[in-house]
């Protein structure tokens, strides 16, 4: 019997049989009814079956989707809770999974096992501390006087330790052997370094050391007109930008009194590269050499390749640059001054009978922590940091103990971006000593601050140095902080 179609018709044999069956049913009424019902039932059943199949398929799809999602969420929440409360449970479960999948994915399981061993190892020796979010620091209230009207230096303010201090201005060859090259910081021996910590009439190294006649300049060369201008300053506010490392931040003029504008020198030290960069940005000096309140002083022949170390010259040696000044304020170039200089001097020096004022660091108070942070952030060559730190420890530097009420300072790590000082002999000596440490060791002055202060204090028990360390939040109330334009690469 044929089962194929031929031009839309069944073959003759098949069609004949079907016709015979239909005719036999159609001969009676009962047969015709059966035939009609069968056809109708077939059509209805076919349509309903299709609909039910589609409906069931859709229901099963929805059911499995919802159930799978619930299982995923439930399993994830339980896993997270178990892992947070029982870290070992997570490792055990990983071990079981690794064992069950070993035959199927051998390479993958080996990799997992190595990770598992590393996790166990970390759990045994202590997990690495999580990355802490950067803490936010805010300014606090500083009780300045309402105005500078009638402001005068207290009569007994300058009752500090007095002695005569002179500076090494020139060095030559000490022997015929070996080559001699003049240095801006000089060639201070360890014996000279040790003696320099005594507060007595003496001559000390303090930068600006020149070579014998015939040698070239050691650096930080200034125009004679600028030297003449600075020699007339009685109160100075200074800052510097070298290597185009910052934008120029002008003091907020409306917060500076007319008295300070008339009597305080605002000096910004720049190298030629920075001046060119600022001029291209529209910050060119006017006919008087000023950009806003800043008197621009161009420094030629920088004494160090390290721009950070070069920046320590105006930071620490204001008493050398402004030889007739009684007070000075150092301001880092990443900050804008938002307070009157005379009110700052009255609050931090006169009111506290201090000759040197600097804020504590906002996070760290121990030199040990500062050393680790400098290494972690690659602030300087690690070997040089270790050499300096080991030297300090061998000479008596100890850890800061916050529980000790007799600590000479509230912190052994300063935030050196703002310094207020009176140009007294003890303040000038401390500034020279601190600069010499930066010249000898690393340019990270926060590493050498505590050592220098504590050694000076220890070697002069009868001659106190009145240093006031104020809160970092007070520093933030005086200035607006910005980020550096560029960060010099560490040596």
C-alpha positions, 0 to 999 in steps of 0.5 A, spaced: 500 500 500 502 506 498 503 512 503 506 518 498 502 523 495 502 524 488 500 531 486 496 532 492 492 526 491 493 519 495 494 513 491 489 509 488 489 503 492 489 507 499 483 512 496 479 506 494 479 503 501 478 510 505 472 511 500 469 504 501 469 505 509 466 512 508 460 510 504 459 504 509 458 509 514 454 514 510 449 509 508 445 510 515 443 516 519 447 513 525 453 512 521 453 519 518 452 522 525 458 518 528 462 521 522 460 528 523 462 528 531 468 524 529 470 530 525 468 535 530 471 532 536 478 531 532 478 539 530 476 541 537 481 536 541 486 538 536 485 546 538 484 545 545 490 540 546 495 545 543 492 551 547 493 546 553 500 544 551 502 552 550 499 554 557 503 548 561 509 550 557 509 557 560 507 555 567 513 550 567 518 556 565 515 561 570 515 556 575 522 553 574 525 561 573 522 563 580 524 557 584 531 557 581 532 565 582 529 564 590 534 558 590 540 562 588 538 568 592 537 564 598 544 560 597 547 566 596 545 569 603 546 563 607 553 563 604 554 570 605 552 569 613 556 563 614 562 566 611 562 572 615 560 568 621 564 562 620 570 563 615 572 556 616 566 553 613 567 557 607 574 553 606 571 546 608 565 547 603 571 549 597 575 543 599 569 539 598 567 542 592 574 541 589 574 534 591 568 532 587 570 536 581 577 533 581 575 528 576 572 532 571 576 539 572 583 537 574 587 543 572 581 547 575 581 544 582 589 544 583 588 552 582 583 552 587 587 548 592 592 553 591 588 558 593 585 555 599 592 553 601 593 561 601 587 562 604 589 558 610 596 560 610 593 568 611 588 565 616 594 562 620 598 568 620 593 574 620 589 576 615 591 583 611 588 589 614 582 591 609 583 598 606 581 603 610 577 609 607 580 615 607 578 619 613 575 626 613 578 632 617 575 638 618 577 645 621 575 647 628 574 654 631 580 659 632 579 664 637 582 670 633 581 677 635 576 681 631 581 685 628 588 688 628 586 695 630 591 696 636 594 690 635 601 690 639 607 685 640 607 684 648 612 687 652 615 681 655 614 676 649 621 676 647 624 673 653 627 667 650 634 664 650 639 669 647 645 667 644 649 669 638 649 665 632 653 666 625 653 661 619 658 658 615 658 662 608 664 659 605 668 652 605 674 650 601 679 644 600 681 641 607 686 637 604 690 636 598 687 629 597 681 628 593 676 632 589 672 638 592 666 640 590 662 646 593 655 644 596 649 649 598 649 645 604 656 645 605 660 639 608 659 638 615 662 633 619 659 629 624 663 632 629 661 639 627 654 636 626 654 634 634 656 641 636 651 645 632 646 642 637 648 646 643 645 653 644 651 657 645 655 662 641 657 659 635 658 658 627 653 653 624 652 650 617 645 653 615 645 653 607 648 658 602 655 655 603 659 658 597 666 655 595 672 658 595 674 664 589 674 661 582 668 656 584 661 656 581 655 658 585 652 653 589 645 655 587 639 659 590 641 665 586 637 671 587 637 678 583 640 684 587 633 688 587 629 682 590 635 681 596 634 688 597 626 688 597 627 682 602 632 685 607 627 691 608 621 686 610 619 686 618 614 680 617 614 675 611 609 670 609 613 666 604 611 660 599 614 657 593 613 653 587 619 649 583 618 645 577 611 647 575 609 642 581 603 647 583 598 652 581 599 659 584 594 660 590 593 667 591 591 669 599 584 671 600 585 679 599 578 680 603 580 676 609 587 680 609 587 687 613 589 693 610 595 693 615 597 687 613 597 689 606 601 695 608 606 692 613 607 684 611 611 682 605 608 676 601 613 673 597 612 667 592 619 664 590 619 661 583 624 658 578 624 660 571 620 654 568 614 655 573 614 662 571 613 661 564 608 656 565 604 661 570 605 666 565 602 662 559 596 661 564 595 668 565 598 669 571 604 674 569 607 679 574 605 686 573 610 692 573 611 691 580 613 684 580 606 682 583 601 677 582 596 679 586 599 680 593 605 675 592 611 679 590 614 674 585 622 672 586 625 668 581 630 663 583 636 661 578 641 655 579 637 651 583 641 648 589 638 640 588 635 636 583 630 634 588 625 639 587 622 637 594 629 638 597 630 645 594 623 647 597 626 646 604 630 652 603 625 657 603 621 653 608 626 652 613 631 658 612 626 664 612 631 667 617 637 667 612 632 670 606 629 675 610 635 677 615 631 683 618 625 680 619 622 679 626 616 674 624 615 669 618 609 664 616 611 659 611 605 656 607 605 650 602 604 652 595 598 647 595 594 652 600 591 658 600 591 663 606 584 665 608 586 669 615 590 675 616 598 674 618 598 678 624 592 675 627 595 668 626 602 671 629 598 673 635 594 667 636 599 662 635 605 665 638 604 671 642 598 668 646 602 662 647 608 665 649 611 661 643 617 662 638 615 656 633 609 653 632 607 648 627 601 643 627 601 635 629 599 630 623 592 629 622 593 621 622 600 619 624 604 621 631 609 616 631 616 616 627 615 609 626 608 609 623 611 615 618 617 611 616 612 605 614 607 610 610 613 613 606 615 606 604 608 604 603 607 610 598 614 609 595 615 617 597 623 616 597 628 611 596 627 605 602 635 604 603 636 612 604 630 611 609 632 606 613 639 609 613 636 615 616 632 611 621 637 607 623 641 613 625 636 616 629 634 610 633 642 609 635 642 616 637 636 615 642 630 616 638 624 613 641 617 611 639 611 616 641 607 613 647 600 617 647 599 614 654 604 618 657 602 625 660 609 627 660 611 627 652 614 633 650 610 634 644 602 632 643 605 628 636 612 626 634 610 627 626 608 634 624 604 637 618 609 641 616 605 645 611 604 651 615 609 654 620 609 660 624 616 663 627 619 668 631 626 669 629 629 668 635 636 665 636 633 658 638 628 658 633 633 660 628 638 654 630 632 649 630 631 651 623 638 650 621 639 644 624 632 641 621 635 643 614 641 640 615 638 633 617 634 634 610 640 636 607 644 630 609 639 625 609 632 624 605 628 630 603 622 627 608 622 633 613 617 629 617 622 623 619 627 628 622 623 633 626 622 629 632 629 627 632 632 634 631 627 637 636 628 632 642 636 632 641 636 640 641 632 639 648 636 634 651 642 637 649 640 644 652 636 642 659 637 649 661 635 653 655 628 651 653 625 652 646 618 654 646 615 650 641 607 650 640 604 644 636 597 646 635 591 642 632 591 640 625 584 642 625 586 649 627 591 649 621 585 647 616 581 653 619 587 658 616 587 655 609 584 652 603 587 645 601 588 643 594 591 638 590 598 638 587 598 639 580 604 634 579 607 630 584 615 630 583 618 623 583 621 620 589 629 619 588 
